């Protein structure tokens, strides 16, 4: 198996974990299995992680390691060793590798930077590490055995990889943990044989679960505390300084809202999602203040985070809205166990969305996003425009987003005027309106009272568009609940009543929108943008 990391699995592999030094499974006698051939007997794979003493690289999602492979004595392959740098905002699988001249030698030859790290790598992480030296902070040590399971013709049925894993922190205080990881890579084995292999592995004390060596090392390291990398602020009064200051506030808020979410604080998911949208809107609107592909990556990952949190937030909003409307409904219109049906629906939905949210914030992708945001603040790729005065540079960038909203509102209002159903065009206008409102927040400190007044006026449009979107989602939910009641020999009348009232509210909001827009969207209100 040729994976470059000490422990990794692909999507078609079956992974197991168990106590240290768990023995090999008994596979003899399994139907269809003719023999087991040793591929690797005791190959040693090691990753030595480098960082500052206060782990600034880890905080920024940067992984810097020396990877070594020392084959077992029976193997004819040479050993290998290399410096490897992985960045949180790089493409999947993208990494910088610099081979070591001697696999057994500590450190690299040639030009070196901090702590013996090659200069080529140190240049990329220098602004994140600041004035702190780099050195080894942890190690993942794996002794690997690989066996091929084959049939009578020699055809590969599966590969079995057994790893004895030891993770240790290095430095003034050390922590060591050991366990066994086993991976089955299916070949031509039928499902029945894979099930029997699964049973044999479980008999040894293993249970299904992915490899966690890298994550566990980070957990042991961060238990001692991780320092934020030093942030760059840019020249005072410059566009870059204003943008970085705002993004820094959002990163801090995201961390606080994540804590609230884990503590079960009400509305935490909503506030976390709003924070992600604020950061994304700032990056999109002021894109020309930053250079390179890192910004596009962050915009995409912040969009992913917002969508990943959307299910829980939408369920929360709809539950509160429907409970309130049922409480206000005339008693004679409540036919059947309506409240029980609503409670049952949201109990199931919220359990699923809540679990999904926790899976997101506990996952590697979210951890990489946080690291990429910290790296942006520590080593921002500021453009030449970012050095210009914020008061002159940034309002015009807001103006471009304003023109985009103008075009989308024109399209949405045109749909309404022609009698078309317009939930899509109105939703598009709503999203662009949010981007504009958050972009205005960024520039408020330098744009003055005109920007504050504009943002306040824009909220009126956002309120109408937001209420309209809530009604659109609510009508779909009520239709589902009503159909379910009918299918279960219940009474869907009450859901039909609420659906009809939602339809009336939707039409009233669509009637109000052109007038509200005309009052808000005046050239005088937008003159500060210099469009």
Secondary structure, DSSP 8 states (H G I E B T S, - for coil): ---SSSS---TTEEEEEESTT------TT-TT--EEEEEEEEEEEEEEEEE-TT-HHHHTT-EEEEEEEE--TT--S--EEEEEEE-TTS-TT--EEEE-SSTTSSS-SSSB-GGG-BHHHHHHHHHHHTT---EEEEEEEEEEEEEEEE-TT--EEEEEEEEEEEEEE-SSS--EEEEEEEEEEESS--HHHHHHHHHHHHHTT-EE----HHHHHHHHHHTT----------STTBHHHHHHHHHHHHHHHHHHHHHHHHTT-TTHHHHHHHHHHHHHHHHHHTGGGB-STHHHHHHHHHHHHHHHHHHHHHHHHHHHHHHHHHHHS-GGG--SSHHHHHHHHHHHHHHHHHHHHHHHHTSHHHHHHHHHHHHHHHS--B-GGGGSBHHHHHHHHHHHHHHHHHHHHHHHHHHHHTT---HHHHHHHHHHHHHHHHHHHHHHHHHTHHHHHHHHHHHHHHHHHHHHHHHHHHHHHHHHHHHHHHHTT---HHHHHHHHHHHHHHHHHHHHHHHHHHHH--TTTTGGGT-
